[in-house]
Structures are given as structure tokens and as C-alpha cells.
Amino acid sequence: MPALTAIVLGVSGCGSSSPGLTGFGATVAIWNTAHHADPDYARVPAYGPTIATPQGPMPQFVEVTSVDGHVTQYTEALRAGTSLADAKAAALLNLPSTVRTVSFIVTPSCAFWNLTSDDLKTATGSPDVVVEMAHDDSLGSSWQPDGVNTLTFSTGRARSSDSC
């Protein structure tokens, strides 16, 4: 069974290109070199500059986890009012340049962007990544294509029956 761990150290920016992943699928060491840690945020692994969100200020990347030494899940905060096109562009900055779309599923509370890349399979054991896109606030999650403020990256693929 793979070891699930939280990442706790870091320093500087983001972005991924094959084969040197620095975002999703990166080794913990490379992630920590590419991202500045925020050791004071809510006792969860957090990185990057502070972003204003409906829930209050938070680091750009939170709840960063890894499996077998590779980053396999995290949430990225986006500025308020981010369009779907800009949210997709932000997501792609975290993924290898070889990634391609499998499907885009819209639900009442979010959208799931299923993508795949052989470079991710090499890094994480699965070629698939799902990016959950939502507008999160104190009332919960909703799908607002003109107001995406969170991207949650996870290994695997979402289905239309999945919930956010």
C-alpha cells in the first residue's frame, strides 16, 4: 500500500513541464524547491503567496499531500472572479505539457476536468488527474464558470455521478 504523507517544507514559484514536473506529480523535493512554504496556515501543508478568497486570506496551495514521494493532491486558491478560461490556464501551469483532455463534466456544485498524460503515469502510477473546479464560499461549493476560485488536483478520474 502506498504511503500517504503531508509535505511540510518549501521555497519559491510553480509550473510544470515534462519531464521536470514542479506541480502535480512532482517529487516532494522538487515541489519544495519550487514553492515557498507557509508554516503558519491552519496546521495543514500550505505554500505560495496569500490569496484573498470568500473564506478569507489563504495560501495559494493548501492541503498538499504525496504518495510514494510524489505530489498527488492539493487545492489551489484563485483570485475572486476567475473565469473558466483563466482557471483552466492556471490548472495547466501545474501539469506536464503532454497532458490532454479526456472529459469536462459539469455538476450543480462544481466541474470536473479529467486529463491524462503518460508523464503523470511515470510519476504517480496513474496517467489520470482530475481537476475539480468550484466557487467555494461559506455556503459551500457551487458551479460558477465566471467565478472559479478553487482548483483541487487529485489522481484519478471523476464521473458525472461524483459530488464535490
C-alpha positions in Angstrom: 0.0 0.0 0.0 1.5 3.4 -0.9 2.5 5.7 1.9 0.4 8.9 2.1 2.3 11.8 3.6 1.9 15.6 4.0 4.6 17.9 2.7 5.9 20.5 5.1 8.8 22.5 3.6 9.3 24.7 0.6 10.7 27.8 -1.2 9.5 29.9 -4.5 7.1 29.7 -7.6 5.2 27.0 -9.7 4.6 25.5 -13.1 5.3 22.1 -14.8 6.7 20.9 -18.0 7.8 17.4 -18.9 9.8 15.6 -17.7 10.7 18.1 -14.8 7.4 18.3 -13.0 7.2 21.0 -10.4 3.4 20.9 -9.7 1.1 17.8 -9.7 3.2 14.6 -9.8 6.5 16.4 -8.8 8.7 14.7 -6.3 8.4 16.2 -2.8 12.0 17.6 -3.1 11.2 19.4 -6.4 7.9 20.7 -5.1 9.7 22.1 -2.0 12.3 23.8 -4.2 9.6 25.3 -6.4 7.2 26.5 -3.7 7.5 28.8 -0.7 6.1 27.1 2.4 3.6 28.9 4.7 4.2 27.3 8.1 1.6 29.4 9.9 -1.5 28.4 8.0 -4.1 26.2 9.8 -1.7 23.4 10.6 -2.0 22.0 7.0 0.7 21.9 4.4 0.4 25.2 2.6 2.6 27.1 0.0 2.7 30.2 -2.0 1.5 33.8 -1.7 -1.7 34.7 0.2 -4.8 34.9 -2.0 -8.0 36.7 -1.0 -10.9 34.3 -1.0 -14.5 34.4 0.2 -13.4 32.4 3.2 -10.7 34.9 4.0 -7.0 35.0 3.1 -5.2 31.7 2.4 -2.0 30.5 0.8 -2.2 29.7 -3.0 -1.7 25.9 -2.4 -3.2 24.1 0.6 -3.6 20.5 1.8 -0.7 19.3 -0.3 -0.2 15.6 0.0 2.1 13.0 -1.5 2.1 9.3 -2.2 5.5 7.4 -2.5 7.4 10.7 -2.7 5.2 12.4 -5.4 2.7 15.2 -5.0 -0.7 13.6 -5.7 -3.3 16.0 -4.3 -3.7 19.7 -3.4 -6.1 22.6 -3.6 -5.1 25.9 -5.4 -6.8 29.1 -4.4 -7.6 31.5 -7.3 -8.4 35.2 -7.0 -12.1 36.0 -6.9 -13.9 36.2 -10.2 -11.5 33.9 -12.1 -13.1 32.9 -15.4 -13.3 29.3 -16.6 -10.7 30.0 -19.3 -8.3 31.6 -16.8 -8.9 28.7 -14.3 -8.0 26.2 -17.0 -4.9 28.1 -17.8 -3.9 28.2 -14.1 -4.5 24.4 -13.9 -2.3 23.7 -16.9 0.6 25.5 -15.2 0.6 22.7 -12.7 0.6 19.9 -15.2 3.1 18.4 -17.8 2.9 19.9 -21.3 1.9 16.5 -22.5 -1.5 16.5 -20.7 -4.6 16.2 -22.8 -8.3 16.5 -22.0 -10.4 13.3 -21.5 -13.6 15.0 -20.5 -15.2 18.0 -18.8 -18.1 17.3 -16.5 -20.3 20.0 -15.0 -22.4 19.3 -11.9 -24.5 21.8 -9.8 -21.7 22.2 -7.3 -18.5 22.1 -9.5 -16.9 20.9 -12.7 -14.5 18.1 -13.1 -11.8 18.4 -15.8 -10.4 14.9 -16.5 -7.0 14.9 -18.0 -4.3 12.3 -18.9 -0.6 12.2 -19.5 1.9 9.4 -19.7 4.3 11.6 -17.8 1.9 11.5 -14.9 1.8 7.7 -15.0 5.6 7.6 -14.7 5.4 10.0 -11.7 2.3 8.9 -9.8 1.5 5.4 -11.1 -1.7 6.7 -12.9 -1.8 8.7 -16.1 -5.0 10.4 -14.9 -5.6 13.6 -13.0 -8.9 15.3 -12.2 -9.1 19.0 -11.5 -12.2 19.9 -9.6 -13.2 23.5 -10.3 -15.6 25.3 -8.0 -16.7 28.5 -6.4 -16.2 27.9 -2.7 -17.6 30.2 0.0 -19.1 30.0 3.5 -22.2 28.4 2.0 -20.3 25.5 0.3 -19.4 24.8 -3.4 -21.2 25.9 -6.5 -20.5 25.9 -10.2 -19.9 29.4 -11.5 -17.9 29.4 -14.7 -17.3 33.2 -14.3 -16.2 32.8 -10.6 -14.0 29.8 -10.2 -11.9 30.3 -7.0 -10.6 26.8 -6.2 -8.9 24.0 -8.2 -8.5 20.7 -6.4 -6.0 18.3 -8.1 -6.3 14.6 -7.5 -5.0 11.4 -9.1 -7.7 9.5 -11.0 -10.8 10.4 -13.0 -14.2 11.8 -12.0 -17.6 10.6 -13.2 -20.8 12.6 -13.7 -22.2 10.9 -10.5 -19.4 12.2 -8.3 -20.1 15.1 -5.9 -17.9 18.0 -4.9 
